[in-house]
């Protein structure tokens, strides 16, 4: 599923049984959910949930990573707990066992 606009506060976009690609920004207060992978080609400032169908292989990709919450297959981290994540940078998030890993892209 492709969303060609920004996702505004209060909006929720769910890609059921699919990956989700957002070409704009996910603003604070917005929520994007994908049963597969989640790609944000703008700033990620809202809530990002990948692997909504307990897909532990799902990943989150963002070109400007600054989420309120990021979750993969029910495992989550909130903004205050993202001390290891490169905030404001291009990032890939994935699960290694039961831990989230935040890798710089590029």
Secondary structure, DSSP 8 states (H G I E B T S, - for coil): -EE-S-B-TT-EEEETTS-EEESS-B-TT-EEEESS-EEEEEEE-SEEEE-TTT-TT--EEEEEE--SEEEETTEEEEGGG-SSS-TTS-EEEEEETTEEEEEE--
